[in-house]
């Protein structure tokens, strides 16, 4: 069986797919990953074969454009102006870019033109290589188009608790503004072109979808990295991990980096605060209090099993890794999709959240103490962990994919 992965331009979007890629290869199947040239490094380091044929759609630039659109539409929640889409520097005034209607229209036109030029290359590769199944992350339009054009099953792999039937505002499915599907004679809505959804969430976090749900165990992969021996040493005090997203500073702006404030709010607690941030953000930490340590870059799944709780920005990679470790979580979201992630986790009883846009450090402190001292949060977190452990392994999902490949695309209702 041949399986073509198509992935969007951000590693955290597709890292959840990598263990299934390994399982497919271990079962003797062929896997190729259609990606942008700037993702070749990440895909190859994960042990899969990249095919750099997807034109780069810079996710940082695109996110900045979306934030600018919200500002233009009066939906901006921050007291600060959004970032310049190209430079990443906060705008000095609302009219710095001139007529925003014109600026946004020209930017969207340019992206659509590049996407139309590139999609044909992806379809041509698929027609030559002839995959039996196309699999993609929720933000990848290429997989949806390719599977529809060549007539093989479309399988979307979720990365967390947001699904394919979400309300406006938290719907992560791509929008075909360039008219790609119409160009291939396809008039079906994007959500209806998805045959199957691989869902790695535990039962209490399952998101909505109209496709056939294929339940899967979440296997953490946070990128390559060495295991430091200290992770084997039991901490002398309760360890709390503070981890922050790699992209927030570039997409939302410098005000989103609230790690120093969080560290200060916890500086007098009898805990070991393990701070995991990228090297660029580490330079902004300043002097750490006696109860905090920043060990550098360490894969998150190696650290969390020794922790009593974790604090993060609400991203799915952090959240799902913590679910697998069975520890309670404090989310500090700064965007609507992260808000929804945090809310859904809190509803399970396994975590708390507070707005990270204008963080109240006294609330952060109180929430951390609650997670540590109230056993109900740990019990709920371990319940999610048990639910996840009972789901089919990637190897078992491979057997389902083999049947899906034989069955072909699902029939759509004409009603």
Secondary structure in CASP SS format (residue, H / E / C, confidence):
PFRMAT SS
TARGET T0000
AUTHOR 0000-0000-0000
METHOD secondary structure of the structure
MODEL  1
X C 1.00
X E 1.00
X E 1.00
X E 1.00
X E 1.00
X E 1.00
X C 1.00
X C 1.00
X C 1.00
X C 1.00
X H 1.00
X H 1.00
X H 1.00
X H 1.00
X H 1.00
X H 1.00
X H 1.00
X H 1.00
X H 1.00
X H 1.00
X H 1.00
X H 1.00
X H 1.00
X H 1.00
X H 1.00
X H 1.00
X C 1.00
X C 1.00
X C 1.00
X E 1.00
X E 1.00
X E 1.00
X E 1.00
X E 1.00
X C 1.00
X C 1.00
X H 1.00
X H 1.00
X H 1.00
X H 1.00
X H 1.00
X H 1.00
X H 1.00
X H 1.00
X H 1.00
X C 1.00
X C 1.00
X C 1.00
X E 1.00
X E 1.00
X E 1.00
X C 1.00
X C 1.00
X C 1.00
X C 1.00
X C 1.00
X C 1.00
X C 1.00
X H 1.00
X H 1.00
X H 1.00
X H 1.00
X H 1.00
X H 1.00
X H 1.00
X H 1.00
X H 1.00
X H 1.00
X H 1.00
X H 1.00
X H 1.00
X H 1.00
X C 1.00
X C 1.00
X C 1.00
X C 1.00
X C 1.00
X C 1.00
X C 1.00
X C 1.00
X C 1.00
X C 1.00
X E 1.00
X C 1.00
X C 1.00
X C 1.00
X C 1.00
X C 1.00
X C 1.00
X E 1.00
X C 1.00
X C 1.00
X C 1.00
X C 1.00
X C 1.00
X C 1.00
X C 1.00
X C 1.00
X C 1.00
X H 1.00
X H 1.00
X H 1.00
X H 1.00
X H 1.00
X H 1.00
X H 1.00
X H 1.00
X H 1.00
X H 1.00
X H 1.00
X H 1.00
X H 1.00
X H 1.00
X H 1.00
X H 1.00
X H 1.00
X H 1.00
X H 1.00
X H 1.00
X H 1.00
X H 1.00
X H 1.00
X H 1.00
X H 1.00
X H 1.00
X H 1.00
X H 1.00
X H 1.00
X H 1.00
X C 1.00
X C 1.00
X C 1.00
X E 1.00
X E 1.00
X E 1.00
X E 1.00
X E 1.00
X C 1.00
X C 1.00
X C 1.00
X H 1.00
X H 1.00
X H 1.00
X H 1.00
X H 1.00
X H 1.00
X H 1.00
X H 1.00
X H 1.00
X H 1.00
X C 1.00
X C 1.00
X E 1.00
X E 1.00
X E 1.00
X E 1.00
X E 1.00
X C 1.00
X C 1.00
X C 1.00
X C 1.00
X C 1.00
X C 1.00
X C 1.00
X C 1.00
X C 1.00
X C 1.00
X C 1.00
X C 1.00
X C 1.00
X C 1.00
X C 1.00
X C 1.00
X C 1.00
X C 1.00
X C 1.00
X C 1.00
X C 1.00
X C 1.00
X H 1.00
X H 1.00
X H 1.00
X H 1.00
X C 1.00
X C 1.00
X C 1.00
X C 1.00
X C 1.00
X C 1.00
X H 1.00
X H 1.00
X H 1.00
X H 1.00
X C 1.00
X C 1.00
X E 1.00
X E 1.00
X E 1.00
X E 1.00
X C 1.00
X C 1.00
X C 1.00
X H 1.00
X H 1.00
X H 1.00
X C 1.00
X C 1.00
X C 1.00
X C 1.00
X C 1.00
X C 1.00
X E 1.00
X E 1.00
X E 1.00
X E 1.00
X C 1.00
X C 1.00
X C 1.00
X C 1.00
X C 1.00
X C 1.00
X C 1.00
X C 1.00
X C 1.00
X C 1.00
X C 1.00
X C 1.00
X C 1.00
X H 1.00
X H 1.00
X H 1.00
X H 1.00
X C 1.00
X C 1.00
X C 1.00
X C 1.00
X C 1.00
X C 1.00
X E 1.00
X E 1.00
X E 1.00
X E 1.00
X E 1.00
X C 1.00
X C 1.00
X C 1.00
X C 1.00
X H 1.00
X H 1.00
X H 1.00
X H 1.00
X C 1.00
X C 1.00
X H 1.00
X H 1.00
X H 1.00
X C 1.00
X C 1.00
X H 1.00
X H 1.00
X H 1.00
X H 1.00
X H 1.00
X H 1.00
X H 1.00
X C 1.00
X C 1.00
X C 1.00
X C 1.00
X C 1.00
X C 1.00
X E 1.00
X E 1.00
X E 1.00
X E 1.00
X E 1.00
X C 1.00
X C 1.00
X H 1.00
X H 1.00
X H 1.00
X H 1.00
X C 1.00
X C 1.00
X C 1.00
X C 1.00
X C 1.00
X C 1.00
X C 1.00
X C 1.00
X C 1.00
X E 1.00
X E 1.00
X C 1.00
X C 1.00
X C 1.00
X C 1.00
X C 1.00
X C 1.00
X H 1.00
X H 1.00
X H 1.00
X H 1.00
X H 1.00
X H 1.00
X H 1.00
X C 1.00
X C 1.00
X E 1.00
X E 1.00
X E 1.00
X E 1.00
X C 1.00
X C 1.00
X C 1.00
X H 1.00
X H 1.00
X H 1.00
X H 1.00
X H 1.00
X H 1.00
X H 1.00
X H 1.00
X H 1.00
X H 1.00
X C 1.00
X C 1.00
X E 1.00
X E 1.00
X E 1.00
X E 1.00
X C 1.00
X C 1.00
X C 1.00
X C 1.00
X H 1.00
X H 1.00
X H 1.00
X H 1.00
X H 1.00
X H 1.00
X H 1.00
X H 1.00
X H 1.00
X H 1.00
X H 1.00
X H 1.00
X C 1.00
X C 1.00
X C 1.00
X E 1.00
X E 1.00
X E 1.00
X C 1.00
X C 1.00
X C 1.00
X C 1.00
X C 1.00
X C 1.00
X C 1.00
X H 1.00
X H 1.00
X H 1.00
X H 1.00
X H 1.00
X H 1.00
X H 1.00
X H 1.00
X H 1.00
X H 1.00
X H 1.00
X H 1.00
X H 1.00
X C 1.00
X H 1.00
X H 1.00
X H 1.00
X H 1.00
X H 1.00
X H 1.00
X H 1.00
X H 1.00
X H 1.00
X H 1.00
X H 1.00
X H 1.00
X H 1.00
X H 1.00
X H 1.00
X C 1.00
X C 1.00
X C 1.00
X C 1.00
X H 1.00
X H 1.00
X H 1.00
X H 1.00
X H 1.00
X H 1.00
X H 1.00
X H 1.00
X H 1.00
X H 1.00
X H 1.00
X H 1.00
X H 1.00
X H 1.00
X C 1.00
X C 1.00
X C 1.00
X C 1.00
X C 1.00
X C 1.00
X C 1.00
X C 1.00
END
